[in-house]
Structures are given as C-alpha cells and as structure tokens.
C-alpha cells in the first residue's frame, strides 16, 4: 500500500516501514519516564490525602480553651 502511494521501490517500502516503527518506539520510550512520574505522583498524593484525613481537623491546644485547626 505505501509502495503505490509514495511510488517507492521494494527496498524503499521496507526502509519506510522500519523508520515508522523506529520512530514510534522512540516516541514511546520518551513517554515512559513521564508516565512513571505521573503514577508516582498519583500514589504520593493518595498517601498524603489518606494521612491528612486520618488526622482530626481541629485539635485542642494544650493548656488553653482554644482549638488549632489544620489546613491541607
């Protein structure tokens, strides 16, 4: 199919297919570290949110009648 569209020789068609596959593999390999970073950040945020919700929002201040309220 590519041979007729781009008027390629047999060797040209093979080389074009190899180039397309190599380019796709290179692009995927560049996206892989970014994907790992996003997954790591997601897990970290889930851990932080879990820890934040386990703490009470407002705690009494020792020795006083006031409360200290946390923010996220």
PyMOL Python script that loads the backbone (N, CA, C, O; Angstrom):
from pymol import cmd

cmd.read_pdbstr("""\
ATOM      1  N   UNK A   1       0.828  -1.189   0.000  1.00  0.00           N
ATOM      2  CA  UNK A   1       0.000   0.000   0.000  1.00  0.00           C
ATOM      3  C   UNK A   1       0.876   1.258   0.000  1.00  0.00           C
ATOM      4  O   UNK A   1       0.645   2.158  -0.807  1.00  0.00           O
ATOM      5  N   UNK A   2       1.868   1.339   0.881  1.00  0.00           N
ATOM      6  CA  UNK A   2       2.752   2.507   0.913  1.00  0.00           C
ATOM      7  C   UNK A   2       3.563   2.627  -0.369  1.00  0.00           C
ATOM      8  O   UNK A   2       3.914   3.722  -0.810  1.00  0.00           O
ATOM      9  N   UNK A   3       3.850   1.471  -0.951  1.00  0.00           N
ATOM     10  CA  UNK A   3       4.661   1.457  -2.173  1.00  0.00           C
ATOM     11  C   UNK A   3       3.957   2.218  -3.296  1.00  0.00           C
ATOM     12  O   UNK A   3       4.592   2.986  -4.019  1.00  0.00           O
ATOM     13  N   UNK A   4       2.665   2.010  -3.440  1.00  0.00           N
ATOM     14  CA  UNK A   4       1.918   2.676  -4.520  1.00  0.00           C
ATOM     15  C   UNK A   4       1.656   4.148  -4.191  1.00  0.00           C
ATOM     16  O   UNK A   4       1.714   5.004  -5.074  1.00  0.00           O
ATOM     17  N   UNK A   5       1.366   4.441  -2.916  1.00  0.00           N
ATOM     18  CA  UNK A   5       1.042   5.815  -2.540  1.00  0.00           C
ATOM     19  C   UNK A   5       2.240   6.740  -2.729  1.00  0.00           C
ATOM     20  O   UNK A   5       2.097   7.840  -3.261  1.00  0.00           O
ATOM     21  N   UNK A   6       3.420   6.297  -2.295  1.00  0.00           N
ATOM     22  CA  UNK A   6       4.609   7.146  -2.344  1.00  0.00           C
ATOM     23  C   UNK A   6       5.554   6.792  -3.486  1.00  0.00           C
ATOM     24  O   UNK A   6       6.652   7.344  -3.565  1.00  0.00           O
ATOM     25  N   UNK A   7       5.155   5.892  -4.363  1.00  0.00           N
ATOM     26  CA  UNK A   7       5.964   5.464  -5.516  1.00  0.00           C
ATOM     27  C   UNK A   7       7.351   5.011  -5.054  1.00  0.00           C
ATOM     28  O   UNK A   7       8.369   5.553  -5.485  1.00  0.00           O
ATOM     29  N   UNK A   8       7.375   4.015  -4.174  1.00  0.00           N
ATOM     30  CA  UNK A   8       8.625   3.530  -3.600  1.00  0.00           C
ATOM     31  C   UNK A   8       9.055   2.232  -4.271  1.00  0.00           C
ATOM     32  O   UNK A   8       8.245   1.504  -4.846  1.00  0.00           O
ATOM     33  N   UNK A   9      10.327   1.973  -4.182  1.00  0.00           N
ATOM     34  CA  UNK A   9      10.838   0.673  -4.603  1.00  0.00           C
ATOM     35  C   UNK A   9      10.588  -0.321  -3.470  1.00  0.00           C
ATOM     36  O   UNK A   9      10.117   0.051  -2.396  1.00  0.00           O
ATOM     37  N   UNK A  10      10.909  -1.584  -3.727  1.00  0.00           N
ATOM     38  CA  UNK A  10      10.734  -2.596  -2.682  1.00  0.00           C
ATOM     39  C   UNK A  10      11.583  -2.255  -1.456  1.00  0.00           C
ATOM     40  O   UNK A  10      11.110  -2.332  -0.322  1.00  0.00           O
ATOM     41  N   UNK A  11      12.846  -1.877  -1.697  1.00  0.00           N
ATOM     42  CA  UNK A  11      13.738  -1.516  -0.589  1.00  0.00           C
ATOM     43  C   UNK A  11      13.252  -0.251   0.108  1.00  0.00           C
ATOM     44  O   UNK A  11      13.352  -0.147   1.331  1.00  0.00           O
ATOM     45  N   UNK A  12      12.737   0.698  -0.634  1.00  0.00           N
ATOM     46  CA  UNK A  12      12.212   1.927  -0.047  1.00  0.00           C
ATOM     47  C   UNK A  12      11.020   1.669   0.861  1.00  0.00           C
ATOM     48  O   UNK A  12      10.881   2.292   1.913  1.00  0.00           O
ATOM     49  N   UNK A  13      10.157   0.742   0.444  1.00  0.00           N
ATOM     50  CA  UNK A  13       8.999   0.395   1.267  1.00  0.00           C
ATOM     51  C   UNK A  13       9.443  -0.263   2.575  1.00  0.00           C
ATOM     52  O   UNK A  13       8.912   0.054   3.639  1.00  0.00           O
ATOM     53  N   UNK A  14      10.407  -1.171   2.500  1.00  0.00           N
ATOM     54  CA  UNK A  14      10.922  -1.830   3.708  1.00  0.00           C
ATOM     55  C   UNK A  14      11.556  -0.813   4.649  1.00  0.00           C
ATOM     56  O   UNK A  14      11.328  -0.840   5.858  1.00  0.00           O
ATOM     57  N   UNK A  15      12.366   0.096   4.069  1.00  0.00           N
ATOM     58  CA  UNK A  15      13.033   1.104   4.896  1.00  0.00           C
ATOM     59  C   UNK A  15      12.032   2.056   5.541  1.00  0.00           C
ATOM     60  O   UNK A  15      12.213   2.451   6.693  1.00  0.00           O
ATOM     61  N   UNK A  16      10.981   2.427   4.817  1.00  0.00           N
ATOM     62  CA  UNK A  16       9.969   3.317   5.367  1.00  0.00           C
ATOM     63  C   UNK A  16       9.246   2.651   6.543  1.00  0.00           C
ATOM     64  O   UNK A  16       9.001   3.294   7.563  1.00  0.00           O
ATOM     65  N   UNK A  17       8.910   1.378   6.406  1.00  0.00           N
ATOM     66  CA  UNK A  17       8.245   0.657   7.498  1.00  0.00           C
ATOM     67  C   UNK A  17       9.167   0.567   8.714  1.00  0.00           C
ATOM     68  O   UNK A  17       8.710   0.737   9.845  1.00  0.00           O
ATOM     69  N   UNK A  18      10.456   0.302   8.500  1.00  0.00           N
ATOM     70  CA  UNK A  18      11.415   0.260   9.605  1.00  0.00           C
ATOM     71  C   UNK A  18      11.518   1.620  10.280  1.00  0.00           C
ATOM     72  O   UNK A  18      11.591   1.710  11.506  1.00  0.00           O
ATOM     73  N   UNK A  19      11.523   2.679   9.473  1.00  0.00           N
ATOM     74  CA  UNK A  19      11.599   4.032  10.017  1.00  0.00           C
ATOM     75  C   UNK A  19      10.380   4.395  10.840  1.00  0.00           C
ATOM     76  O   UNK A  19      10.493   5.027  11.891  1.00  0.00           O
ATOM     77  N   UNK A  20       9.213   3.993  10.359  1.00  0.00           N
ATOM     78  CA  UNK A  20       7.974   4.266  11.089  1.00  0.00           C
ATOM     79  C   UNK A  20       7.993   3.543  12.435  1.00  0.00           C
ATOM     80  O   UNK A  20       7.652   4.136  13.458  1.00  0.00           O
ATOM     81  N   UNK A  21       8.386   2.278  12.443  1.00  0.00           N
ATOM     82  CA  UNK A  21       8.445   1.511  13.691  1.00  0.00           C
ATOM     83  C   UNK A  21       9.497   2.074  14.644  1.00  0.00           C
ATOM     84  O   UNK A  21       9.257   2.158  15.849  1.00  0.00           O
ATOM     85  N   UNK A  22      10.657   2.460  14.118  1.00  0.00           N
ATOM     86  CA  UNK A  22      11.710   3.016  14.970  1.00  0.00           C
ATOM     87  C   UNK A  22      11.265   4.349  15.577  1.00  0.00           C
ATOM     88  O   UNK A  22      11.544   4.622  16.745  1.00  0.00           O
ATOM     89  N   UNK A  23      10.586   5.165  14.802  1.00  0.00           N
ATOM     90  CA  UNK A  23      10.105   6.454  15.300  1.00  0.00           C
ATOM     91  C   UNK A  23       9.041   6.255  16.387  1.00  0.00           C
ATOM     92  O   UNK A  23       9.045   6.950  17.403  1.00  0.00           O
ATOM     93  N   UNK A  24       8.140   5.311  16.165  1.00  0.00           N
ATOM     94  CA  UNK A  24       7.105   5.026  17.163  1.00  0.00           C
ATOM     95  C   UNK A  24       7.736   4.502  18.454  1.00  0.00           C
ATOM     96  O   UNK A  24       7.335   4.909  19.545  1.00  0.00           O
ATOM     97  N   UNK A  25       8.716   3.607  18.342  1.00  0.00           N
ATOM     98  CA  UNK A  25       9.384   3.070  19.528  1.00  0.00           C
ATOM     99  C   UNK A  25      10.133   4.166  20.286  1.00  0.00           C
ATOM    100  O   UNK A  25      10.130   4.181  21.517  1.00  0.00           O
ATOM    101  N   UNK A  26      10.771   5.082  19.558  1.00  0.00           N
ATOM    102  CA  UNK A  26      11.491   6.176  20.211  1.00  0.00           C
ATOM    103  C   UNK A  26      10.523   7.103  20.944  1.00  0.00           C
ATOM    104  O   UNK A  26      10.812   7.541  22.058  1.00  0.00           O
ATOM    105  N   UNK A  27       9.397   7.402  20.338  1.00  0.00           N
ATOM    106  CA  UNK A  27       8.409   8.272  20.986  1.00  0.00           C
ATOM    107  C   UNK A  27       7.827   7.622  22.235  1.00  0.00           C
ATOM    108  O   UNK A  27       7.642   8.288  23.253  1.00  0.00           O
ATOM    109  N   UNK A  28       7.539   6.337  22.163  1.00  0.00           N
ATOM    110  CA  UNK A  28       7.012   5.633  23.332  1.00  0.00           C
ATOM    111  C   UNK A  28       8.045   5.594  24.447  1.00  0.00           C
ATOM    112  O   UNK A  28       7.706   5.760  25.619  1.00  0.00           O
ATOM    113  N   UNK A  29       9.311   5.375  24.082  1.00  0.00           N
ATOM    114  CA  UNK A  29      10.356   5.321  25.109  1.00  0.00           C
ATOM    115  C   UNK A  29      10.552   6.681  25.782  1.00  0.00           C
ATOM    116  O   UNK A  29      10.961   6.733  26.942  1.00  0.00           O
ATOM    117  N   UNK A  30      10.273   7.763  25.092  1.00  0.00           N
ATOM    118  CA  UNK A  30      10.363   9.091  25.705  1.00  0.00           C
ATOM    119  C   UNK A  30       9.180   9.372  26.629  1.00  0.00           C
ATOM    120  O   UNK A  30       9.315  10.114  27.601  1.00  0.00           O
ATOM    121  N   UNK A  31       8.032   8.788  26.333  1.00  0.00           N
ATOM    122  CA  UNK A  31       6.847   8.990  27.169  1.00  0.00           C
ATOM    123  C   UNK A  31       6.845   8.109  28.411  1.00  0.00           C
ATOM    124  O   UNK A  31       6.167   8.429  29.387  1.00  0.00           O
ATOM    125  N   UNK A  32       7.586   7.011  28.397  1.00  0.00           N
ATOM    126  CA  UNK A  32       7.588   6.063  29.503  1.00  0.00           C
ATOM    127  C   UNK A  32       8.020   6.686  30.833  1.00  0.00           C
ATOM    128  O   UNK A  32       7.333   6.476  31.833  1.00  0.00           O
ATOM    129  N   UNK A  33       9.132   7.448  30.900  1.00  0.00           N
ATOM    130  CA  UNK A  33       9.508   8.058  32.184  1.00  0.00           C
ATOM    131  C   UNK A  33       8.471   9.063  32.698  1.00  0.00           C
ATOM    132  O   UNK A  33       8.243   9.163  33.903  1.00  0.00           O
ATOM    133  N   UNK A  34       7.856   9.793  31.792  1.00  0.00           N
ATOM    134  CA  UNK A  34       6.831  10.752  32.211  1.00  0.00           C
ATOM    135  C   UNK A  34       5.627  10.021  32.796  1.00  0.00           C
ATOM    136  O   UNK A  34       5.035  10.480  33.773  1.00  0.00           O
ATOM    137  N   UNK A  35       5.265   8.896  32.207  1.00  0.00           N
ATOM    138  CA  UNK A  35       4.168   8.103  32.738  1.00  0.00           C
ATOM    139  C   UNK A  35       4.475   7.561  34.123  1.00  0.00           C
ATOM    140  O   UNK A  35       3.612   7.567  35.001  1.00  0.00           O
ATOM    141  N   UNK A  36       5.709   7.090  34.325  1.00  0.00           N
ATOM    142  CA  UNK A  36       6.116   6.611  35.649  1.00  0.00           C
ATOM    143  C   UNK A  36       6.071   7.733  36.674  1.00  0.00           C
ATOM    144  O   UNK A  36       5.650   7.521  37.811  1.00  0.00           O
ATOM    145  N   UNK A  37       6.503   8.921  36.280  1.00  0.00           N
ATOM    146  CA  UNK A  37       6.457  10.064  37.186  1.00  0.00           C
ATOM    147  C   UNK A  37       5.021  10.388  37.581  1.00  0.00           C
ATOM    148  O   UNK A  37       4.741  10.633  38.754  1.00  0.00           O
ATOM    149  N   UNK A  38       4.117  10.392  36.618  1.00  0.00           N
ATOM    150  CA  UNK A  38       2.712  10.682  36.921  1.00  0.00           C
ATOM    151  C   UNK A  38       2.110   9.634  37.851  1.00  0.00           C
ATOM    152  O   UNK A  38       1.357   9.975  38.763  1.00  0.00           O
ATOM    153  N   UNK A  39       2.437   8.359  37.624  1.00  0.00           N
ATOM    154  CA  UNK A  39       1.928   7.315  38.505  1.00  0.00           C
ATOM    155  C   UNK A  39       2.487   7.463  39.917  1.00  0.00           C
ATOM    156  O   UNK A  39       1.774   7.257  40.899  1.00  0.00           O
ATOM    157  N   UNK A  40       3.759   7.818  40.011  1.00  0.00           N
ATOM    158  CA  UNK A  40       4.375   8.012  41.328  1.00  0.00           C
ATOM    159  C   UNK A  40       3.745   9.184  42.064  1.00  0.00           C
ATOM    160  O   UNK A  40       3.481   9.095  43.263  1.00  0.00           O
ATOM    161  N   UNK A  41       3.504  10.274  41.360  1.00  0.00           N
ATOM    162  CA  UNK A  41       2.878  11.449  41.974  1.00  0.00           C
ATOM    163  C   UNK A  41       1.457  11.120  42.410  1.00  0.00           C
ATOM    164  O   UNK A  41       1.015  11.556  43.473  1.00  0.00           O
ATOM    165  N   UNK A  42       0.742  10.353  41.595  1.00  0.00           N
ATOM    166  CA  UNK A  42      -0.620   9.951  41.966  1.00  0.00           C
ATOM    167  C   UNK A  42      -0.609   9.132  43.252  1.00  0.00           C
ATOM    168  O   UNK A  42      -1.417   9.367  44.151  1.00  0.00           O
ATOM    169  N   UNK A  43       0.313   8.164  43.337  1.00  0.00           N
ATOM    170  CA  UNK A  43       0.402   7.354  44.555  1.00  0.00           C
ATOM    171  C   UNK A  43       0.790   8.202  45.762  1.00  0.00           C
ATOM    172  O   UNK A  43       0.261   8.013  46.857  1.00  0.00           O
ATOM    173  N   UNK A  44       1.710   9.133  45.557  1.00  0.00           N
ATOM    174  CA  UNK A  44       2.115  10.018  46.646  1.00  0.00           C
ATOM    175  C   UNK A  44       0.946  10.874  47.121  1.00  0.00           C
ATOM    176  O   UNK A  44       0.750  11.041  48.324  1.00  0.00           O
ATOM    177  N   UNK A  45       0.175  11.413  46.194  1.00  0.00           N
ATOM    178  CA  UNK A  45      -0.974  12.231  46.559  1.00  0.00           C
ATOM    179  C   UNK A  45      -2.034  11.410  47.286  1.00  0.00           C
ATOM    180  O   UNK A  45      -2.664  11.907  48.219  1.00  0.00           O
ATOM    181  N   UNK A  46      -2.239  10.161  46.872  1.00  0.00           N
ATOM    182  CA  UNK A  46      -3.193   9.298  47.568  1.00  0.00           C
ATOM    183  C   UNK A  46      -2.715   9.033  48.995  1.00  0.00           C
ATOM    184  O   UNK A  46      -3.522   9.004  49.924  1.00  0.00           O
ATOM    185  N   UNK A  47      -1.409   8.840  49.172  1.00  0.00           N
ATOM    186  CA  UNK A  47      -0.852   8.611  50.507  1.00  0.00           C
ATOM    187  C   UNK A  47      -1.013   9.859  51.375  1.00  0.00           C
ATOM    188  O   UNK A  47      -1.394   9.766  52.542  1.00  0.00           O
ATOM    189  N   UNK A  48      -0.722  11.020  50.802  1.00  0.00           N
ATOM    190  CA  UNK A  48      -0.845  12.273  51.560  1.00  0.00           C
ATOM    191  C   UNK A  48      -2.296  12.523  51.958  1.00  0.00           C
ATOM    192  O   UNK A  48      -2.571  12.903  53.095  1.00  0.00           O
ATOM    193  N   UNK A  49      -3.218  12.312  51.033  1.00  0.00           N
ATOM    194  CA  UNK A  49      -4.631  12.524  51.347  1.00  0.00           C
ATOM    195  C   UNK A  49      -5.107  11.549  52.417  1.00  0.00           C
ATOM    196  O   UNK A  49      -5.884  11.922  53.296  1.00  0.00           O
ATOM    197  N   UNK A  50      -4.651  10.311  52.347  1.00  0.00           N
ATOM    198  CA  UNK A  50      -5.041   9.324  53.350  1.00  0.00           C
ATOM    199  C   UNK A  50      -4.526   9.737  54.728  1.00  0.00           C
ATOM    200  O   UNK A  50      -5.250   9.621  55.718  1.00  0.00           O
ATOM    201  N   UNK A  51      -3.285  10.216  54.802  1.00  0.00           N
ATOM    202  CA  UNK A  51      -2.719  10.655  56.071  1.00  0.00           C
ATOM    203  C   UNK A  51      -3.439  11.902  56.583  1.00  0.00           C
ATOM    204  O   UNK A  51      -3.656  12.040  57.787  1.00  0.00           O
ATOM    205  N   UNK A  52      -3.806  12.804  55.682  1.00  0.00           N
ATOM    206  CA  UNK A  52      -4.455  14.048  56.086  1.00  0.00           C
ATOM    207  C   UNK A  52      -5.842  13.780  56.665  1.00  0.00           C
ATOM    208  O   UNK A  52      -6.256  14.446  57.614  1.00  0.00           O
ATOM    209  N   UNK A  53      -6.562  12.812  56.100  1.00  0.00           N
ATOM    210  CA  UNK A  53      -7.909  12.557  56.575  1.00  0.00           C
ATOM    211  C   UNK A  53      -7.933  11.697  57.833  1.00  0.00           C
ATOM    212  O   UNK A  53      -8.965  11.609  58.498  1.00  0.00           O
ATOM    213  N   UNK A  54      -6.825  11.067  58.166  1.00  0.00           N
ATOM    214  CA  UNK A  54      -6.769  10.308  59.409  1.00  0.00           C
ATOM    215  C   UNK A  54      -6.579  11.220  60.612  1.00  0.00           C
ATOM    216  O   UNK A  54      -6.904  10.834  61.735  1.00  0.00           O
ATOM    217  N   UNK A  55      -6.060  12.419  60.397  1.00  0.00           N
ATOM    218  CA  UNK A  55      -5.860  13.375  61.484  1.00  0.00           C
ATOM    219  C   UNK A  55      -7.155  14.139  61.727  1.00  0.00           C
ATOM    220  O   UNK A  55      -7.906  14.406  60.789  1.00  0.00           O
ATOM    221  N   UNK A  56      -7.414  14.486  62.965  1.00  0.00           N
ATOM    222  CA  UNK A  56      -8.581  15.336  63.204  1.00  0.00           C
ATOM    223  C   UNK A  56      -8.324  16.738  62.631  1.00  0.00           C
ATOM    224  O   UNK A  56      -7.195  17.230  62.637  1.00  0.00           O
ATOM    225  N   UNK A  57      -9.385  17.357  62.144  1.00  0.00           N
ATOM    226  CA  UNK A  57      -9.236  18.679  61.528  1.00  0.00           C
ATOM    227  C   UNK A  57      -8.864  19.733  62.559  1.00  0.00           C
ATOM    228  O   UNK A  57      -8.014  20.585  62.296  1.00  0.00           O
ATOM    229  N   UNK A  58      -9.481  19.686  63.713  1.00  0.00           N
ATOM    230  CA  UNK A  58      -9.176  20.643  64.781  1.00  0.00           C
ATOM    231  C   UNK A  58      -8.760  19.890  66.041  1.00  0.00           C
ATOM    232  O   UNK A  58      -9.403  18.919  66.441  1.00  0.00           O
ATOM    233  N   UNK A  59      -7.681  20.348  66.655  1.00  0.00           N
ATOM    234  CA  UNK A  59      -7.182  19.733  67.885  1.00  0.00           C
ATOM    235  C   UNK A  59      -7.169  20.776  68.996  1.00  0.00           C
ATOM    236  O   UNK A  59      -6.908  21.953  68.746  1.00  0.00           O
ATOM    237  N   UNK A  60      -7.449  20.344  70.214  1.00  0.00           N
ATOM    238  CA  UNK A  60      -7.369  21.307  71.317  1.00  0.00           C
ATOM    239  C   UNK A  60      -5.919  21.689  71.600  1.00  0.00           C
ATOM    240  O   UNK A  60      -5.024  20.845  71.538  1.00  0.00           O
ATOM    241  N   UNK A  61      -5.694  22.953  71.907  1.00  0.00           N
ATOM    242  CA  UNK A  61      -4.359  23.429  72.266  1.00  0.00           C
ATOM    243  C   UNK A  61      -4.136  23.117  73.738  1.00  0.00           C
ATOM    244  O   UNK A  61      -4.954  23.503  74.574  1.00  0.00           O
ATOM    245  N   UNK A  62      -3.028  22.416  74.083  1.00  0.00           N
ATOM    246  CA  UNK A  62      -2.807  22.051  75.487  1.00  0.00           C
ATOM    247  C   UNK A  62      -2.712  23.284  76.388  1.00  0.00           C
ATOM    248  O   UNK A  62      -2.002  24.239  76.072  1.00  0.00           O
ATOM    249  N   UNK A  63      -3.422  23.256  77.497  1.00  0.00           N
ATOM    250  CA  UNK A  63      -3.387  24.326  78.484  1.00  0.00           C
ATOM    251  C   UNK A  63      -4.266  25.515  78.154  1.00  0.00           C
ATOM    252  O   UNK A  63      -4.312  26.469  78.931  1.00  0.00           O
ATOM    253  N   UNK A  64      -4.969  25.492  77.026  1.00  0.00           N
ATOM    254  CA  UNK A  64      -5.849  26.609  76.658  1.00  0.00           C
ATOM    255  C   UNK A  64      -7.217  26.067  76.284  1.00  0.00           C
ATOM    256  O   UNK A  64      -7.380  24.864  76.082  1.00  0.00           O
ATOM    257  N   UNK A  65      -8.182  26.938  76.194  1.00  0.00           N
ATOM    258  CA  UNK A  65      -9.526  26.526  75.826  1.00  0.00           C
ATOM    259  C   UNK A  65      -9.797  26.738  74.338  1.00  0.00           C
ATOM    260  O   UNK A  65     -10.953  26.747  73.915  1.00  0.00           O
ATOM    261  N   UNK A  66      -8.741  26.909  73.542  1.00  0.00           N
ATOM    262  CA  UNK A  66      -8.919  27.141  72.109  1.00  0.00           C
ATOM    263  C   UNK A  66      -8.502  25.896  71.314  1.00  0.00           C
ATOM    264  O   UNK A  66      -7.928  24.948  71.849  1.00  0.00           O
ATOM    265  N   UNK A  67      -8.809  25.941  70.045  1.00  0.00           N
ATOM    266  CA  UNK A  67      -8.500  24.830  69.146  1.00  0.00           C
ATOM    267  C   UNK A  67      -7.581  25.301  68.025  1.00  0.00           C
ATOM    268  O   UNK A  67      -7.659  26.446  67.580  1.00  0.00           O
ATOM    269  N   UNK A  68      -6.714  24.403  67.579  1.00  0.00           N
ATOM    270  CA  UNK A  68      -5.850  24.667  66.422  1.00  0.00           C
ATOM    271  C   UNK A  68      -6.401  23.864  65.253  1.00  0.00           C
ATOM    272  O   UNK A  68      -6.497  22.639  65.339  1.00  0.00           O
ATOM    273  N   UNK A  69      -6.759  24.525  64.175  1.00  0.00           N
ATOM    274  CA  UNK A  69      -7.325  23.828  63.014  1.00  0.00           C
ATOM    275  C   UNK A  69      -6.286  23.717  61.904  1.00  0.00           C
ATOM    276  O   UNK A  69      -5.599  24.685  61.580  1.00  0.00           O
ATOM    277  N   UNK A  70      -6.184  22.517  61.326  1.00  0.00           N
ATOM    278  CA  UNK A  70      -5.234  22.231  60.262  1.00  0.00           C
ATOM    279  C   UNK A  70      -5.830  22.600  58.912  1.00  0.00           C
ATOM    280  O   UNK A  70      -7.046  22.587  58.722  1.00  0.00           O
ATOM    281  N   UNK A  71      -4.966  22.920  58.008  1.00  0.00           N
ATOM    282  CA  UNK A  71      -5.372  23.077  56.613  1.00  0.00           C
ATOM    283  C   UNK A  71      -4.570  22.096  55.782  1.00  0.00           C
ATOM    284  O   UNK A  71      -3.477  21.689  56.175  1.00  0.00           O
ATOM    285  N   UNK A  72      -5.107  21.716  54.633  1.00  0.00           N
ATOM    286  CA  UNK A  72      -4.410  20.750  53.776  1.00  0.00           C
ATOM    287  C   UNK A  72      -3.328  21.416  53.036  1.00  0.00           C
ATOM    288  O   UNK A  72      -2.623  20.771  52.259  1.00  0.00           O
TER     289      UNK A  72
END
""", "prot")
cmd.dss("prot")
cmd.show_as("cartoon", "prot")
cmd.util.cbc("prot")
cmd.orient("prot")
